[in-house]
């Protein structure tokens, strides 16, 4: 797996909410924001998604690798585990990271650019799943969410590619990006080792037919299938 220029830390499971917030605050300083990232339409792109069954205490993750030019599936891997951290808004990454890392480690190819169904800097402590996963793997990671979380935005224009800033007060934490005409926007934020402009360009290229990037759609489908099988 590709690594960042500095050594990557190991995953830590916090004992409680306070420790979780402290870990996020400490790791946030490792997020790299001054790299443009890979060019859209080059190399490999990997979608990562996570799903739960809280009743049966099961969490699953899927990683699906696409050729960035053809969007053909190159490789895929899944992981199944137990939920090790309770549901706490703002700390969801601690429920998702262990199986997401296991799924990525199960791939036979380098993941290239990773796209999460979640957030990066668009997070109360500027350290959502995309940033957390990026710091722990050293990979460039983008967060593409389906709703604006706790942030505000003005509706972007109606055409594909139109966007508006996603705001926390006056601070820009991402973009509301229209990937298809007459559909709701998605919410793109930088995770690690990529610029916001490039993150949006990748998202648009991967969302050729649907609202969500194809990487996310395929990872979501595989994740749901794996969860059904794991809880049958």
PyMOL CGO cylinders between C-alpha atoms (Angstrom):
from pymol import cmd
from pymol.cgo import CYLINDER

trace = [
    CYLINDER, 0.00, 0.00, 0.00, 1.26, 3.49, -0.84, 0.3, 1, 1, 1, 1, 1, 1,
    CYLINDER, 1.26, 3.49, -0.84, 2.41, 5.46, 2.18, 0.3, 1, 1, 1, 1, 1, 1,
    CYLINDER, 2.41, 5.46, 2.18, 2.81, 9.15, 2.92, 0.3, 1, 1, 1, 1, 1, 1,
    CYLINDER, 2.81, 9.15, 2.92, 6.24, 10.81, 3.29, 0.3, 1, 1, 1, 1, 1, 1,
    CYLINDER, 6.24, 10.81, 3.29, 6.01, 10.55, 7.10, 0.3, 1, 1, 1, 1, 1, 1,
    CYLINDER, 6.01, 10.55, 7.10, 5.37, 7.36, 9.10, 0.3, 1, 1, 1, 1, 1, 1,
    CYLINDER, 5.37, 7.36, 9.10, 1.68, 6.60, 9.57, 0.3, 1, 1, 1, 1, 1, 1,
    CYLINDER, 1.68, 6.60, 9.57, 0.26, 6.01, 13.07, 0.3, 1, 1, 1, 1, 1, 1,
    CYLINDER, 0.26, 6.01, 13.07, -1.51, 2.84, 14.16, 0.3, 1, 1, 1, 1, 1, 1,
    CYLINDER, -1.51, 2.84, 14.16, -5.26, 2.75, 14.65, 0.3, 1, 1, 1, 1, 1, 1,
    CYLINDER, -5.26, 2.75, 14.65, -6.38, 3.42, 18.22, 0.3, 1, 1, 1, 1, 1, 1,
    CYLINDER, -6.38, 3.42, 18.22, -9.74, 2.42, 19.69, 0.3, 1, 1, 1, 1, 1, 1,
    CYLINDER, -9.74, 2.42, 19.69, -10.68, 4.99, 22.35, 0.3, 1, 1, 1, 1, 1, 1,
    CYLINDER, -10.68, 4.99, 22.35, -12.06, 3.96, 25.73, 0.3, 1, 1, 1, 1, 1, 1,
    CYLINDER, -12.06, 3.96, 25.73, -14.64, 6.76, 25.74, 0.3, 1, 1, 1, 1, 1, 1,
    CYLINDER, -14.64, 6.76, 25.74, -15.84, 9.91, 23.97, 0.3, 1, 1, 1, 1, 1, 1,
    CYLINDER, -15.84, 9.91, 23.97, -13.24, 12.18, 25.55, 0.3, 1, 1, 1, 1, 1, 1,
    CYLINDER, -13.24, 12.18, 25.55, -10.39, 9.94, 24.41, 0.3, 1, 1, 1, 1, 1, 1,
    CYLINDER, -10.39, 9.94, 24.41, -11.90, 9.72, 20.93, 0.3, 1, 1, 1, 1, 1, 1,
    CYLINDER, -11.90, 9.72, 20.93, -11.96, 13.50, 20.61, 0.3, 1, 1, 1, 1, 1, 1,
    CYLINDER, -11.96, 13.50, 20.61, -8.39, 13.69, 21.92, 0.3, 1, 1, 1, 1, 1, 1,
    CYLINDER, -8.39, 13.69, 21.92, -7.20, 11.17, 19.31, 0.3, 1, 1, 1, 1, 1, 1,
    CYLINDER, -7.20, 11.17, 19.31, -8.90, 13.15, 16.54, 0.3, 1, 1, 1, 1, 1, 1,
    CYLINDER, -8.90, 13.15, 16.54, -7.33, 16.39, 17.75, 0.3, 1, 1, 1, 1, 1, 1,
    CYLINDER, -7.33, 16.39, 17.75, -3.89, 14.78, 17.85, 0.3, 1, 1, 1, 1, 1, 1,
    CYLINDER, -3.89, 14.78, 17.85, -4.09, 13.11, 14.43, 0.3, 1, 1, 1, 1, 1, 1,
    CYLINDER, -4.09, 13.11, 14.43, -5.57, 16.18, 12.75, 0.3, 1, 1, 1, 1, 1, 1,
    CYLINDER, -5.57, 16.18, 12.75, -2.13, 17.75, 12.69, 0.3, 1, 1, 1, 1, 1, 1,
    CYLINDER, -2.13, 17.75, 12.69, -0.95, 14.98, 10.35, 0.3, 1, 1, 1, 1, 1, 1,
    CYLINDER, -0.95, 14.98, 10.35, -3.47, 15.81, 7.61, 0.3, 1, 1, 1, 1, 1, 1,
    CYLINDER, -3.47, 15.81, 7.61, -1.65, 16.96, 4.46, 0.3, 1, 1, 1, 1, 1, 1,
    CYLINDER, -1.65, 16.96, 4.46, -3.46, 19.79, 2.67, 0.3, 1, 1, 1, 1, 1, 1,
    CYLINDER, -3.46, 19.79, 2.67, -0.77, 21.12, 0.31, 0.3, 1, 1, 1, 1, 1, 1,
    CYLINDER, -0.77, 21.12, 0.31, -0.81, 18.31, -2.29, 0.3, 1, 1, 1, 1, 1, 1,
    CYLINDER, -0.81, 18.31, -2.29, -2.91, 18.45, -5.46, 0.3, 1, 1, 1, 1, 1, 1,
    CYLINDER, -2.91, 18.45, -5.46, -3.34, 14.68, -5.58, 0.3, 1, 1, 1, 1, 1, 1,
    CYLINDER, -3.34, 14.68, -5.58, -3.57, 12.40, -8.62, 0.3, 1, 1, 1, 1, 1, 1,
    CYLINDER, -3.57, 12.40, -8.62, -4.94, 13.77, -11.88, 0.3, 1, 1, 1, 1, 1, 1,
    CYLINDER, -4.94, 13.77, -11.88, -8.56, 12.83, -12.65, 0.3, 1, 1, 1, 1, 1, 1,
    CYLINDER, -8.56, 12.83, -12.65, -8.83, 9.98, -15.13, 0.3, 1, 1, 1, 1, 1, 1,
    CYLINDER, -8.83, 9.98, -15.13, -5.48, 8.43, -14.21, 0.3, 1, 1, 1, 1, 1, 1,
    CYLINDER, -5.48, 8.43, -14.21, -4.48, 5.39, -12.18, 0.3, 1, 1, 1, 1, 1, 1,
    CYLINDER, -4.48, 5.39, -12.18, -6.84, 3.59, -9.84, 0.3, 1, 1, 1, 1, 1, 1,
    CYLINDER, -6.84, 3.59, -9.84, -9.72, 4.85, -7.70, 0.3, 1, 1, 1, 1, 1, 1,
    CYLINDER, -9.72, 4.85, -7.70, -11.12, 2.90, -4.75, 0.3, 1, 1, 1, 1, 1, 1,
    CYLINDER, -11.12, 2.90, -4.75, -14.54, 3.32, -3.20, 0.3, 1, 1, 1, 1, 1, 1,
    CYLINDER, -14.54, 3.32, -3.20, -14.90, 2.45, 0.49, 0.3, 1, 1, 1, 1, 1, 1,
    CYLINDER, -14.90, 2.45, 0.49, -18.18, 1.97, 2.31, 0.3, 1, 1, 1, 1, 1, 1,
    CYLINDER, -18.18, 1.97, 2.31, -19.21, 0.62, 5.73, 0.3, 1, 1, 1, 1, 1, 1,
    CYLINDER, -19.21, 0.62, 5.73, -22.53, -0.78, 6.99, 0.3, 1, 1, 1, 1, 1, 1,
    CYLINDER, -22.53, -0.78, 6.99, -23.81, -2.02, 10.35, 0.3, 1, 1, 1, 1, 1, 1,
    CYLINDER, -23.81, -2.02, 10.35, -26.30, -4.28, 12.04, 0.3, 1, 1, 1, 1, 1, 1,
    CYLINDER, -26.30, -4.28, 12.04, -26.39, -2.90, 15.57, 0.3, 1, 1, 1, 1, 1, 1,
    CYLINDER, -26.39, -2.90, 15.57, -28.81, -5.57, 16.74, 0.3, 1, 1, 1, 1, 1, 1,
    CYLINDER, -28.81, -5.57, 16.74, -26.45, -8.38, 15.74, 0.3, 1, 1, 1, 1, 1, 1,
    CYLINDER, -26.45, -8.38, 15.74, -23.32, -6.34, 16.57, 0.3, 1, 1, 1, 1, 1, 1,
    CYLINDER, -23.32, -6.34, 16.57, -21.88, -6.69, 13.07, 0.3, 1, 1, 1, 1, 1, 1,
    CYLINDER, -21.88, -6.69, 13.07, -20.01, -4.14, 10.97, 0.3, 1, 1, 1, 1, 1, 1,
    CYLINDER, -20.01, -4.14, 10.97, -18.85, -4.79, 7.42, 0.3, 1, 1, 1, 1, 1, 1,
    CYLINDER, -18.85, -4.79, 7.42, -16.71, -2.82, 4.98, 0.3, 1, 1, 1, 1, 1, 1,
    CYLINDER, -16.71, -2.82, 4.98, -16.17, -3.06, 1.25, 0.3, 1, 1, 1, 1, 1, 1,
    CYLINDER, -16.17, -3.06, 1.25, -13.41, -1.66, -0.96, 0.3, 1, 1, 1, 1, 1, 1,
    CYLINDER, -13.41, -1.66, -0.96, -13.90, -1.65, -4.74, 0.3, 1, 1, 1, 1, 1, 1,
    CYLINDER, -13.90, -1.65, -4.74, -11.06, -0.61, -7.06, 0.3, 1, 1, 1, 1, 1, 1,
    CYLINDER, -11.06, -0.61, -7.06, -11.88, 0.94, -10.44, 0.3, 1, 1, 1, 1, 1, 1,
    CYLINDER, -11.88, 0.94, -10.44, -9.74, 1.80, -13.41, 0.3, 1, 1, 1, 1, 1, 1,
    CYLINDER, -9.74, 1.80, -13.41, -10.04, 5.59, -13.47, 0.3, 1, 1, 1, 1, 1, 1,
    CYLINDER, -10.04, 5.59, -13.47, -10.20, 5.67, -17.30, 0.3, 1, 1, 1, 1, 1, 1,
    CYLINDER, -10.20, 5.67, -17.30, -12.64, 2.86, -18.09, 0.3, 1, 1, 1, 1, 1, 1,
    CYLINDER, -12.64, 2.86, -18.09, -14.38, 2.60, -14.67, 0.3, 1, 1, 1, 1, 1, 1,
    CYLINDER, -14.38, 2.60, -14.67, -14.05, -1.17, -14.94, 0.3, 1, 1, 1, 1, 1, 1,
    CYLINDER, -14.05, -1.17, -14.94, -13.74, -3.00, -11.61, 0.3, 1, 1, 1, 1, 1, 1,
    CYLINDER, -13.74, -3.00, -11.61, -10.13, -4.07, -11.08, 0.3, 1, 1, 1, 1, 1, 1,
    CYLINDER, -10.13, -4.07, -11.08, -10.33, -5.63, -7.61, 0.3, 1, 1, 1, 1, 1, 1,
    CYLINDER, -10.33, -5.63, -7.61, -12.55, -5.76, -4.55, 0.3, 1, 1, 1, 1, 1, 1,
    CYLINDER, -12.55, -5.76, -4.55, -12.35, -6.91, -0.95, 0.3, 1, 1, 1, 1, 1, 1,
    CYLINDER, -12.35, -6.91, -0.95, -14.61, -7.05, 2.10, 0.3, 1, 1, 1, 1, 1, 1,
    CYLINDER, -14.61, -7.05, 2.10, -14.17, -7.36, 5.84, 0.3, 1, 1, 1, 1, 1, 1,
    CYLINDER, -14.17, -7.36, 5.84, -16.55, -8.36, 8.63, 0.3, 1, 1, 1, 1, 1, 1,
    CYLINDER, -16.55, -8.36, 8.63, -16.09, -7.47, 12.29, 0.3, 1, 1, 1, 1, 1, 1,
    CYLINDER, -16.09, -7.47, 12.29, -17.74, -6.56, 15.56, 0.3, 1, 1, 1, 1, 1, 1,
    CYLINDER, -17.74, -6.56, 15.56, -18.74, -3.03, 16.54, 0.3, 1, 1, 1, 1, 1, 1,
    CYLINDER, -18.74, -3.03, 16.54, -16.09, -1.80, 18.96, 0.3, 1, 1, 1, 1, 1, 1,
    CYLINDER, -16.09, -1.80, 18.96, -17.31, 1.75, 19.66, 0.3, 1, 1, 1, 1, 1, 1,
    CYLINDER, -17.31, 1.75, 19.66, -20.79, 3.13, 20.39, 0.3, 1, 1, 1, 1, 1, 1,
    CYLINDER, -20.79, 3.13, 20.39, -22.68, 5.50, 18.10, 0.3, 1, 1, 1, 1, 1, 1,
    CYLINDER, -22.68, 5.50, 18.10, -21.51, 9.03, 18.89, 0.3, 1, 1, 1, 1, 1, 1,
    CYLINDER, -21.51, 9.03, 18.89, -22.03, 11.86, 16.36, 0.3, 1, 1, 1, 1, 1, 1,
    CYLINDER, -22.03, 11.86, 16.36, -18.66, 13.17, 15.23, 0.3, 1, 1, 1, 1, 1, 1,
    CYLINDER, -18.66, 13.17, 15.23, -16.88, 9.97, 16.29, 0.3, 1, 1, 1, 1, 1, 1,
    CYLINDER, -16.88, 9.97, 16.29, -18.33, 7.56, 13.72, 0.3, 1, 1, 1, 1, 1, 1,
    CYLINDER, -18.33, 7.56, 13.72, -14.91, 6.89, 12.23, 0.3, 1, 1, 1, 1, 1, 1,
    CYLINDER, -14.91, 6.89, 12.23, -13.98, 4.82, 15.26, 0.3, 1, 1, 1, 1, 1, 1,
    CYLINDER, -13.98, 4.82, 15.26, -16.81, 2.40, 14.41, 0.3, 1, 1, 1, 1, 1, 1,
    CYLINDER, -16.81, 2.40, 14.41, -15.77, 2.22, 10.77, 0.3, 1, 1, 1, 1, 1, 1,
    CYLINDER, -15.77, 2.22, 10.77, -11.98, 2.46, 10.59, 0.3, 1, 1, 1, 1, 1, 1,
    CYLINDER, -11.98, 2.46, 10.59, -11.03, -1.09, 11.73, 0.3, 1, 1, 1, 1, 1, 1,
    CYLINDER, -11.03, -1.09, 11.73, -13.07, -2.93, 9.07, 0.3, 1, 1, 1, 1, 1, 1,
    CYLINDER, -13.07, -2.93, 9.07, -12.34, -0.29, 6.42, 0.3, 1, 1, 1, 1, 1, 1,
    CYLINDER, -12.34, -0.29, 6.42, -8.61, -0.77, 6.98, 0.3, 1, 1, 1, 1, 1, 1,
    CYLINDER, -8.61, -0.77, 6.98, -9.03, -4.55, 6.83, 0.3, 1, 1, 1, 1, 1, 1,
    CYLINDER, -9.03, -4.55, 6.83, -10.90, -4.31, 3.53, 0.3, 1, 1, 1, 1, 1, 1,
    CYLINDER, -10.90, -4.31, 3.53, -8.19, -2.08, 2.03, 0.3, 1, 1, 1, 1, 1, 1,
    CYLINDER, -8.19, -2.08, 2.03, -5.48, -4.47, 3.25, 0.3, 1, 1, 1, 1, 1, 1,
    CYLINDER, -5.48, -4.47, 3.25, -7.33, -7.30, 1.51, 0.3, 1, 1, 1, 1, 1, 1,
    CYLINDER, -7.33, -7.30, 1.51, -6.86, -5.78, -1.94, 0.3, 1, 1, 1, 1, 1, 1,
    CYLINDER, -6.86, -5.78, -1.94, -4.29, -7.28, -4.28, 0.3, 1, 1, 1, 1, 1, 1,
    CYLINDER, -4.29, -7.28, -4.28, -3.51, -3.89, -5.91, 0.3, 1, 1, 1, 1, 1, 1,
    CYLINDER, -3.51, -3.89, -5.91, -2.57, -0.47, -4.62, 0.3, 1, 1, 1, 1, 1, 1,
    CYLINDER, -2.57, -0.47, -4.62, -5.82, 1.40, -3.90, 0.3, 1, 1, 1, 1, 1, 1,
    CYLINDER, -5.82, 1.40, -3.90, -4.65, 4.62, -5.53, 0.3, 1, 1, 1, 1, 1, 1,
    CYLINDER, -4.65, 4.62, -5.53, -7.10, 7.40, -4.67, 0.3, 1, 1, 1, 1, 1, 1,
    CYLINDER, -7.10, 7.40, -4.67, -9.72, 6.47, -2.05, 0.3, 1, 1, 1, 1, 1, 1,
    CYLINDER, -9.72, 6.47, -2.05, -13.24, 7.91, -1.96, 0.3, 1, 1, 1, 1, 1, 1,
    CYLINDER, -13.24, 7.91, -1.96, -15.30, 7.48, 1.23, 0.3, 1, 1, 1, 1, 1, 1,
    CYLINDER, -15.30, 7.48, 1.23, -19.03, 7.79, 1.68, 0.3, 1, 1, 1, 1, 1, 1,
    CYLINDER, -19.03, 7.79, 1.68, -18.50, 10.40, 4.38, 0.3, 1, 1, 1, 1, 1, 1,
    CYLINDER, -18.50, 10.40, 4.38, -16.56, 13.52, 5.25, 0.3, 1, 1, 1, 1, 1, 1,
    CYLINDER, -16.56, 13.52, 5.25, -13.03, 14.82, 5.61, 0.3, 1, 1, 1, 1, 1, 1,
    CYLINDER, -13.03, 14.82, 5.61, -12.52, 18.43, 6.69, 0.3, 1, 1, 1, 1, 1, 1,
    CYLINDER, -12.52, 18.43, 6.69, -16.31, 18.85, 6.72, 0.3, 1, 1, 1, 1, 1, 1,
    CYLINDER, -16.31, 18.85, 6.72, -16.41, 17.66, 10.32, 0.3, 1, 1, 1, 1, 1, 1,
    CYLINDER, -16.41, 17.66, 10.32, -16.80, 19.52, 13.64, 0.3, 1, 1, 1, 1, 1, 1,
    CYLINDER, -16.80, 19.52, 13.64, -13.13, 18.88, 14.48, 0.3, 1, 1, 1, 1, 1, 1,
    CYLINDER, -13.13, 18.88, 14.48, -12.02, 18.92, 10.81, 0.3, 1, 1, 1, 1, 1, 1,
    CYLINDER, -12.02, 18.92, 10.81, -11.19, 15.22, 11.01, 0.3, 1, 1, 1, 1, 1, 1,
    CYLINDER, -11.19, 15.22, 11.01, -13.90, 13.01, 9.55, 0.3, 1, 1, 1, 1, 1, 1,
    CYLINDER, -13.90, 13.01, 9.55, -13.57, 9.47, 8.21, 0.3, 1, 1, 1, 1, 1, 1,
    CYLINDER, -13.57, 9.47, 8.21, -11.81, 10.53, 4.99, 0.3, 1, 1, 1, 1, 1, 1,
    CYLINDER, -11.81, 10.53, 4.99, -9.12, 12.41, 6.91, 0.3, 1, 1, 1, 1, 1, 1,
    CYLINDER, -9.12, 12.41, 6.91, -8.78, 9.67, 9.53, 0.3, 1, 1, 1, 1, 1, 1,
    CYLINDER, -8.78, 9.67, 9.53, -8.42, 6.96, 6.89, 0.3, 1, 1, 1, 1, 1, 1,
    CYLINDER, -8.42, 6.96, 6.89, -5.95, 9.08, 4.92, 0.3, 1, 1, 1, 1, 1, 1,
    CYLINDER, -5.95, 9.08, 4.92, -3.70, 9.71, 7.90, 0.3, 1, 1, 1, 1, 1, 1,
    CYLINDER, -3.70, 9.71, 7.90, -3.70, 6.01, 8.92, 0.3, 1, 1, 1, 1, 1, 1,
    CYLINDER, -3.70, 6.01, 8.92, -2.94, 4.72, 5.40, 0.3, 1, 1, 1, 1, 1, 1,
    CYLINDER, -2.94, 4.72, 5.40, -0.99, 7.59, 3.85, 0.3, 1, 1, 1, 1, 1, 1,
    CYLINDER, -0.99, 7.59, 3.85, -3.29, 7.43, 0.81, 0.3, 1, 1, 1, 1, 1, 1,
    CYLINDER, -3.29, 7.43, 0.81, -4.98, 10.41, -0.87, 0.3, 1, 1, 1, 1, 1, 1,
    CYLINDER, -4.98, 10.41, -0.87, -8.62, 10.33, 0.29, 0.3, 1, 1, 1, 1, 1, 1,
    CYLINDER, -8.62, 10.33, 0.29, -11.77, 12.29, -0.60, 0.3, 1, 1, 1, 1, 1, 1,
    CYLINDER, -11.77, 12.29, -0.60, -14.99, 12.45, 1.40, 0.3, 1, 1, 1, 1, 1, 1,
    CYLINDER, -14.99, 12.45, 1.40, -18.22, 12.55, -0.61, 0.3, 1, 1, 1, 1, 1, 1,
    CYLINDER, -18.22, 12.55, -0.61, -21.33, 12.75, 1.57, 0.3, 1, 1, 1, 1, 1, 1,
    CYLINDER, -21.33, 12.75, 1.57, -25.03, 12.68, 0.71, 0.3, 1, 1, 1, 1, 1, 1,
    CYLINDER, -25.03, 12.68, 0.71, -26.05, 15.46, 3.12, 0.3, 1, 1, 1, 1, 1, 1,
    CYLINDER, -26.05, 15.46, 3.12, -24.37, 18.61, 4.48, 0.3, 1, 1, 1, 1, 1, 1,
    CYLINDER, -24.37, 18.61, 4.48, -23.94, 17.26, 8.03, 0.3, 1, 1, 1, 1, 1, 1,
    CYLINDER, -23.94, 17.26, 8.03, -24.10, 20.31, 10.33, 0.3, 1, 1, 1, 1, 1, 1,
    CYLINDER, -24.10, 20.31, 10.33, -22.90, 22.84, 7.75, 0.3, 1, 1, 1, 1, 1, 1,
    CYLINDER, -22.90, 22.84, 7.75, -24.66, 25.42, 5.57, 0.3, 1, 1, 1, 1, 1, 1,
    CYLINDER, -24.66, 25.42, 5.57, -24.64, 26.14, 1.84, 0.3, 1, 1, 1, 1, 1, 1,
    CYLINDER, -24.64, 26.14, 1.84, -26.56, 27.92, -0.87, 0.3, 1, 1, 1, 1, 1, 1,
    CYLINDER, -26.56, 27.92, -0.87, -27.99, 25.69, -3.59, 0.3, 1, 1, 1, 1, 1, 1,
    CYLINDER, -27.99, 25.69, -3.59, -25.54, 25.47, -6.49, 0.3, 1, 1, 1, 1, 1, 1,
    CYLINDER, -25.54, 25.47, -6.49, -26.67, 26.23, -10.03, 0.3, 1, 1, 1, 1, 1, 1,
    CYLINDER, -26.67, 26.23, -10.03, -28.81, 23.63, -11.83, 0.3, 1, 1, 1, 1, 1, 1,
    CYLINDER, -28.81, 23.63, -11.83, -26.18, 22.34, -14.24, 0.3, 1, 1, 1, 1, 1, 1,
    CYLINDER, -26.18, 22.34, -14.24, -23.77, 19.46, -13.82, 0.3, 1, 1, 1, 1, 1, 1,
    CYLINDER, -23.77, 19.46, -13.82, -20.53, 20.82, -12.35, 0.3, 1, 1, 1, 1, 1, 1,
    CYLINDER, -20.53, 20.82, -12.35, -22.13, 23.80, -10.61, 0.3, 1, 1, 1, 1, 1, 1,
    CYLINDER, -22.13, 23.80, -10.61, -21.05, 24.16, -6.99, 0.3, 1, 1, 1, 1, 1, 1,
    CYLINDER, -21.05, 24.16, -6.99, -21.26, 26.37, -3.93, 0.3, 1, 1, 1, 1, 1, 1,
    CYLINDER, -21.26, 26.37, -3.93, -19.13, 26.51, -0.77, 0.3, 1, 1, 1, 1, 1, 1,
    CYLINDER, -19.13, 26.51, -0.77, -20.01, 24.33, 2.21, 0.3, 1, 1, 1, 1, 1, 1,
    CYLINDER, -20.01, 24.33, 2.21, -19.60, 26.62, 5.19, 0.3, 1, 1, 1, 1, 1, 1,
    CYLINDER, -19.60, 26.62, 5.19, -19.05, 26.54, 8.93, 0.3, 1, 1, 1, 1, 1, 1,
    CYLINDER, -19.05, 26.54, 8.93, -19.69, 30.20, 9.62, 0.3, 1, 1, 1, 1, 1, 1,
    CYLINDER, -19.69, 30.20, 9.62, -17.28, 31.94, 7.25, 0.3, 1, 1, 1, 1, 1, 1,
    CYLINDER, -17.28, 31.94, 7.25, -14.94, 28.94, 6.92, 0.3, 1, 1, 1, 1, 1, 1,
    CYLINDER, -14.94, 28.94, 6.92, -15.11, 26.85, 3.75, 0.3, 1, 1, 1, 1, 1, 1,
    CYLINDER, -15.11, 26.85, 3.75, -14.99, 23.16, 4.69, 0.3, 1, 1, 1, 1, 1, 1,
    CYLINDER, -14.99, 23.16, 4.69, -16.01, 21.69, 1.32, 0.3, 1, 1, 1, 1, 1, 1,
    CYLINDER, -16.01, 21.69, 1.32, -18.39, 22.14, -1.61, 0.3, 1, 1, 1, 1, 1, 1,
    CYLINDER, -18.39, 22.14, -1.61, -21.95, 21.31, -2.53, 0.3, 1, 1, 1, 1, 1, 1,
    CYLINDER, -21.95, 21.31, -2.53, -21.43, 19.86, -6.02, 0.3, 1, 1, 1, 1, 1, 1,
    CYLINDER, -21.43, 19.86, -6.02, -24.13, 19.21, -8.62, 0.3, 1, 1, 1, 1, 1, 1,
    CYLINDER, -24.13, 19.21, -8.62, -23.14, 15.94, -10.31, 0.3, 1, 1, 1, 1, 1, 1,
    CYLINDER, -23.14, 15.94, -10.31, -26.34, 15.60, -12.38, 0.3, 1, 1, 1, 1, 1, 1,
    CYLINDER, -26.34, 15.60, -12.38, -28.96, 18.07, -13.53, 0.3, 1, 1, 1, 1, 1, 1,
    CYLINDER, -28.96, 18.07, -13.53, -32.20, 18.11, -11.54, 0.3, 1, 1, 1, 1, 1, 1,
    CYLINDER, -32.20, 18.11, -11.54, -30.73, 16.13, -8.64, 0.3, 1, 1, 1, 1, 1, 1,
    CYLINDER, -30.73, 16.13, -8.64, -29.60, 17.11, -5.18, 0.3, 1, 1, 1, 1, 1, 1,
    CYLINDER, -29.60, 17.11, -5.18, -25.90, 17.94, -4.84, 0.3, 1, 1, 1, 1, 1, 1,
    CYLINDER, -25.90, 17.94, -4.84, -23.32, 15.79, -3.11, 0.3, 1, 1, 1, 1, 1, 1,
    CYLINDER, -23.32, 15.79, -3.11, -20.97, 17.26, -0.51, 0.3, 1, 1, 1, 1, 1, 1,
    CYLINDER, -20.97, 17.26, -0.51, -17.27, 16.99, -1.26, 0.3, 1, 1, 1, 1, 1, 1,
    CYLINDER, -17.27, 16.99, -1.26, -14.52, 17.60, 1.28, 0.3, 1, 1, 1, 1, 1, 1,
    CYLINDER, -14.52, 17.60, 1.28, -10.80, 17.04, 1.33, 0.3, 1, 1, 1, 1, 1, 1,
    CYLINDER, -10.80, 17.04, 1.33, -9.63, 14.09, 3.37, 0.3, 1, 1, 1, 1, 1, 1,
    CYLINDER, -9.63, 14.09, 3.37, -5.86, 13.88, 2.90, 0.3, 1, 1, 1, 1, 1, 1,
    CYLINDER, -5.86, 13.88, 2.90, -3.25, 14.62, 0.21, 0.3, 1, 1, 1, 1, 1, 1,
    CYLINDER, -3.25, 14.62, 0.21, -5.59, 16.18, -2.38, 0.3, 1, 1, 1, 1, 1, 1,
    CYLINDER, -5.59, 16.18, -2.38, -6.93, 19.65, -3.20, 0.3, 1, 1, 1, 1, 1, 1,
    CYLINDER, -6.93, 19.65, -3.20, -10.61, 20.57, -3.12, 0.3, 1, 1, 1, 1, 1, 1,
    CYLINDER, -10.61, 20.57, -3.12, -10.57, 21.48, -6.83, 0.3, 1, 1, 1, 1, 1, 1,
    CYLINDER, -10.57, 21.48, -6.83, -9.11, 18.09, -7.70, 0.3, 1, 1, 1, 1, 1, 1,
    CYLINDER, -9.11, 18.09, -7.70, -11.47, 16.27, -5.33, 0.3, 1, 1, 1, 1, 1, 1,
    CYLINDER, -11.47, 16.27, -5.33, -14.45, 17.81, -7.14, 0.3, 1, 1, 1, 1, 1, 1,
    CYLINDER, -14.45, 17.81, -7.14, -12.96, 17.01, -10.56, 0.3, 1, 1, 1, 1, 1, 1,
    CYLINDER, -12.96, 17.01, -10.56, -12.57, 13.35, -9.57, 0.3, 1, 1, 1, 1, 1, 1,
    CYLINDER, -12.57, 13.35, -9.57, -16.11, 13.26, -8.18, 0.3, 1, 1, 1, 1, 1, 1,
    CYLINDER, -16.11, 13.26, -8.18, -17.58, 14.65, -11.39, 0.3, 1, 1, 1, 1, 1, 1,
    CYLINDER, -17.58, 14.65, -11.39, -15.63, 12.27, -13.59, 0.3, 1, 1, 1, 1, 1, 1,
    CYLINDER, -15.63, 12.27, -13.59, -16.77, 9.28, -11.53, 0.3, 1, 1, 1, 1, 1, 1,
    CYLINDER, -16.77, 9.28, -11.53, -20.41, 10.41, -11.42, 0.3, 1, 1, 1, 1, 1, 1,
    CYLINDER, -20.41, 10.41, -11.42, -21.05, 10.08, -15.13, 0.3, 1, 1, 1, 1, 1, 1,
    CYLINDER, -21.05, 10.08, -15.13, -24.55, 8.62, -14.91, 0.3, 1, 1, 1, 1, 1, 1,
    CYLINDER, -24.55, 8.62, -14.91, -25.68, 8.89, -11.30, 0.3, 1, 1, 1, 1, 1, 1,
    CYLINDER, -25.68, 8.89, -11.30, -25.61, 11.37, -8.44, 0.3, 1, 1, 1, 1, 1, 1,
    CYLINDER, -25.61, 11.37, -8.44, -22.96, 9.45, -6.51, 0.3, 1, 1, 1, 1, 1, 1,
    CYLINDER, -22.96, 9.45, -6.51, -19.50, 8.50, -7.82, 0.3, 1, 1, 1, 1, 1, 1,
    CYLINDER, -19.50, 8.50, -7.82, -19.42, 5.05, -9.39, 0.3, 1, 1, 1, 1, 1, 1,
    CYLINDER, -19.42, 5.05, -9.39, -16.79, 4.03, -6.84, 0.3, 1, 1, 1, 1, 1, 1,
    CYLINDER, -16.79, 4.03, -6.84, -19.22, 4.76, -4.00, 0.3, 1, 1, 1, 1, 1, 1,
    CYLINDER, -19.22, 4.76, -4.00, -22.15, 3.04, -5.71, 0.3, 1, 1, 1, 1, 1, 1,
    CYLINDER, -22.15, 3.04, -5.71, -20.25, -0.20, -6.23, 0.3, 1, 1, 1, 1, 1, 1,
    CYLINDER, -20.25, -0.20, -6.23, -18.76, -0.22, -2.74, 0.3, 1, 1, 1, 1, 1, 1,
    CYLINDER, -18.76, -0.22, -2.74, -22.23, 0.41, -1.29, 0.3, 1, 1, 1, 1, 1, 1,
    CYLINDER, -22.23, 0.41, -1.29, -23.74, -2.49, -3.25, 0.3, 1, 1, 1, 1, 1, 1,
    CYLINDER, -23.74, -2.49, -3.25, -20.97, -4.88, -2.21, 0.3, 1, 1, 1, 1, 1, 1,
    CYLINDER, -20.97, -4.88, -2.21, -21.19, -3.70, 1.39, 0.3, 1, 1, 1, 1, 1, 1,
    CYLINDER, -21.19, -3.70, 1.39, -24.96, -4.31, 1.55, 0.3, 1, 1, 1, 1, 1, 1,
    CYLINDER, -24.96, -4.31, 1.55, -24.54, -7.77, 0.04, 0.3, 1, 1, 1, 1, 1, 1,
    CYLINDER, -24.54, -7.77, 0.04, -21.80, -8.64, 2.54, 0.3, 1, 1, 1, 1, 1, 1,
    CYLINDER, -21.80, -8.64, 2.54, -23.93, -7.43, 5.45, 0.3, 1, 1, 1, 1, 1, 1,
    CYLINDER, -23.93, -7.43, 5.45, -26.87, -9.56, 4.33, 0.3, 1, 1, 1, 1, 1, 1,
    CYLINDER, -26.87, -9.56, 4.33, -24.65, -12.63, 4.11, 0.3, 1, 1, 1, 1, 1, 1,
    CYLINDER, -24.65, -12.63, 4.11, -22.94, -11.92, 7.45, 0.3, 1, 1, 1, 1, 1, 1,
    CYLINDER, -22.94, -11.92, 7.45, -26.25, -11.57, 9.30, 0.3, 1, 1, 1, 1, 1, 1,
    CYLINDER, -26.25, -11.57, 9.30, -28.26, -14.30, 7.55, 0.3, 1, 1, 1, 1, 1, 1,
]
cmd.load_cgo(trace, "trace")
